Amino acid sequence: MAQFYKELKELRESREISIEEISDRTKINIQFLNNIESGEFGDIELPYLRLFLRAYAEEIGGDSKRALEQLDSFMGISAKPVQAIPSEVHVDELDSHGNKQNIFSNSNQKLRQDLIKGGILLLVFVFAIFIFQKLFPAERVEPFIEQTVTDKNKAQNISIQNISTNFFLDQKTEQILSVSPPFYVKLRSLDKVVYSFKNDTLPTFSSVLLENKETDIGVFVNTSELMFNHTIGLTVFVNGLNLASISNYNYPLRLTIKPSPPSVVIQRYKPLQ
């Protein structure tokens, strides 16, 4: 019996659909489609693999749900077995002396014990707050709160309009991408970075990426923009491709990712003198 990915390839060929046609319609890189048809799944991250396989199966008129189930079976991915629920619960149980006892009385006793433990933990928590206030007076806490508010305001103000008020465009370059849409962007930073993301006509999304953290930007196929207040310690991946040329820039930087041809426009800003 042929492997399921071979069956999918045979179905495509029987319907005289070329691999290039599927790539044009789904915007999936031909190399990924070839990997799917040859069963070389290790070269594609699992979330993208499932997305590509489903789109591929639908394009050739196959059963995408069954294809995903066969993929899970092939890769040894299975759901956790659900533990059976007893059909009946006996109220009476035997104690250590062989006498019957009611489980509700045991439950009440356990509830009292839990309440006592909760009360003790609450007292410990209140005492800890008291000690913290003694060690760290209010004036020491205020700078932290002020910094948090500042970071939030930065996240709201990272836009081309606000950047242009205090900075000027110093350099603009364009780089052809070796990957095709749909695009998947991952941000990884060693330093705190404020960034915004605008996808076509949708509202701009702004946030703060903290030190030694990473985040994923959602899937998109249209022209989109990313703005950073700096790129010190920042790494940007587009479909796994590292945009190394934008790293370690000390001022705002704007990326415009285009689908056709796949490319990225890099705009670097400098402070107004």
SULCOR-V830512 format. One record per residue. N is the residue number from 0. PSI is psi as a letter, one per 30 degrees, with the letter a starting at -180 (999 if undefined). Layout:
n->{N N}
psi->{PSI PSI}
//
This chain:
n->{0 1 2 3 4 5 6 7 8 9 10 11 12 13 14 15 16 17 18 19 20 21 22 23 24 25 26 27 28 29 30 31 32 33 34 35 36 37 38 39 40 41 42 43 44 45 46 47 48 49 50 51 52 53 54 55 56 57 58 59 60 61 62 63 64 65 66 67 68 69 70 71 72 73 74 75 76 77 78 79 80 81 82 83 84 85 86 87 88 89 90 91 92 93 94 95 96 97 98 99 100 101 102 103 104 105 106 107 108 109 110 111 112 113 114 115 116 117 118 119 120 121 122 123 124 125 126 127 128 129 130 131 132 133 134 135 136 137 138 139 140 141 142 143 144 145 146 147 148 149 150 151 152 153 154 155 156 157 158 159 160 161 162 163 164 165 166 167 168 169 170 171 172 173 174 175 176 177 178 179 180 181 182 183 184 185 186 187 188 189 190 191 192 193 194 195 196 197 198 199 200 201 202 203 204 205 206 207 208 209 210 211 212 213 214 215 216 217 218 219 220 221 222 223 224 225 226 227 228 229 230 231 232 233 234 235 236 237 238 239 240 241 242 243 244 245 246 247 248 249 250 251 252 253 254 255 256 257 258 259 260 261 262 263 264 265 266 267 268 269 270 271 272}
psi->{k l l e f e e e e e e e e f g h k l f e e e e e e f g k k e e e e e e e f f g i f f f k k e e e e e e e e e e e e e e g g l j e e e e e e e e e e e g g k l l k k k k k k k f l k k e k l k a f g g l k l k f e e e e e e e e e e e e e e e e e e e e e e e e e e e e e e e e j l e f f e e e e e e e e e e e e e e e f g i l e e e e f e f l l j e k k l k k k k g l l l k k j k k k k k f l k k k l l k k j c g l l k k k l k j l k h l l l k k l k l f l k l k k k k f l g k g k k k k j h f k j i f f f l h k f l k k k k j k k f j l j l k k k k k l l k k 999}
//
